Amino acid sequence: MRIQTIFTYGEGSPDLSYTALSSFDVCPAFLLEARGVFVGLGPFLIPHFSFAMETRVALIGIIVEEPSSVAPLNALLHEYSTYVIGRMGIPYKPRNISVISVTLDAPQDVISSLSGKLGMLPGVTAKALMTKVRE
């Protein structure tokens, strides 16, 4: 289970204040106390911090050949819905397939993760096309 939140730390001082996106994994483990990490036995929230990342606009092209993969595909798209700009689906009945395009504005690792998870579904092919990183 993963929970995402945004935290702002500091008292407003430019050198102490920053914003971080944090994901939490629920994990049964014994943890040592360290800045922001919980202590004890049993299931705990373990924070994984990543600082504000540059986002990229991407298009994921998806071809669905196995109708039983539609429900898990929609569940994945819903999981990543905060990054979705738009989606278009075209059923192509003569070949019994569906073609879906999803446009995202997200960090590169999120785009790659979604594309990889979609491609692992049976009967689903997914490829991502991203804008170039600007320097």
C-alpha positions in Angstrom: 0.0 0.0 0.0 1.4 3.4 -0.9 0.2 6.8 0.3 1.4 10.1 -1.2 1.4 13.4 0.5 3.1 16.8 0.2 5.0 18.3 3.2 6.5 21.7 3.7 9.2 21.9 6.3 10.8 24.9 8.0 9.7 28.2 9.5 9.7 30.3 6.3 13.4 30.9 6.3 14.8 30.4 2.7 17.6 28.1 3.8 15.3 25.9 6.1 12.1 25.8 4.1 11.5 23.3 1.3 8.6 21.3 -0.1 9.0 17.5 -0.6 6.7 14.9 -2.1 6.6 11.9 0.1 5.4 8.4 -0.5 4.8 6.1 2.3 5.0 2.3 2.2 3.3 0.3 4.8 5.9 -2.2 5.9 6.2 -4.7 8.8 9.7 -4.0 10.2 11.7 -3.0 13.1 12.9 0.6 12.5 15.5 2.8 14.1 14.6 6.3 14.9 16.0 8.9 12.5 14.6 12.2 11.2 11.0 11.4 10.2 11.3 7.6 10.4 9.0 5.8 12.9 10.2 3.3 15.5 8.9 0.0 16.7 7.6 -3.4 15.7 4.7 -4.1 13.4 3.3 -2.3 10.3 4.6 1.2 10.0 4.6 4.0 7.5 8.1 4.4 6.1 8.6 7.8 4.4 10.5 8.0 1.1 11.2 11.6 0.2 11.8 13.0 -3.3 12.2 16.7 -3.9 10.1 18.6 -6.4 10.9 16.9 -9.7 10.6 18.4 -13.2 7.6 17.0 -15.0 7.4 16.0 -18.7 4.5 15.8 -21.0 4.1 12.3 -22.3 1.8 10.2 -24.5 1.4 6.5 -23.7 0.0 4.4 -26.6 -1.8 1.3 -25.4 -3.1 -1.6 -27.5 -5.4 -4.0 -25.7 -5.9 -7.5 -27.3 -7.2 -9.3 -24.2 -10.6 -8.1 -23.0 -10.0 -9.5 -19.5 -7.1 -7.0 -19.0 -9.5 -4.0 -19.3 -10.4 -3.8 -15.6 -6.8 -3.9 -14.3 -5.8 -1.4 -17.0 -8.6 1.0 -15.9 -7.5 0.5 -12.2 -3.9 1.5 -13.1 -5.1 4.5 -15.0 -7.3 5.5 -12.0 -4.3 5.1 -9.7 -2.3 7.6 -11.8 -5.2 9.9 -12.5 -3.6 12.9 -10.8 -1.1 13.0 -13.7 -3.5 12.4 -16.5 -4.3 15.3 -18.8 -6.6 13.4 -21.2 -7.5 9.9 -22.5 -8.9 8.7 -25.8 -10.0 5.1 -26.5 -10.9 3.7 -29.9 -12.4 0.2 -30.2 -11.4 -1.4 -33.5 -14.0 -4.2 -33.9 -12.7 -5.7 -37.2 -9.5 -6.8 -35.3 -11.2 -7.2 -31.9 -8.7 -4.8 -30.2 -8.8 -1.4 -28.5 -6.4 1.4 -29.0 -6.0 3.9 -26.1 -3.9 7.0 -25.9 -3.2 8.6 -22.5 -1.6 12.1 -22.2 0.3 12.8 -18.9 2.1 15.6 -17.2 4.4 13.7 -14.7 7.9 13.1 -13.6 9.8 10.7 -15.9 9.9 7.9 -13.3 6.1 8.0 -12.9 5.6 7.8 -16.7 8.0 4.9 -17.0 6.4 3.1 -14.0 2.9 3.4 -15.5 4.0 2.4 -18.9 5.9 -0.7 -17.5 2.9 -1.7 -15.3 0.6 -1.5 -18.3 2.9 -3.5 -20.5 3.0 -6.3 -18.0 -0.8 -6.9 -18.2 -1.6 -9.9 -20.4 -2.6 -9.0 -23.9 -1.6 -5.3 -23.4 1.2 -3.5 -25.3 2.2 0.0 -24.0 4.8 2.5 -25.2 5.7 5.9 -23.9 6.7 9.0 -25.9 8.0 12.0 -23.8 9.0 15.6 -24.4 12.7 16.3 -24.2 14.2 17.5 -20.9 15.0 21.3 -21.1 18.2 22.5 -19.6 
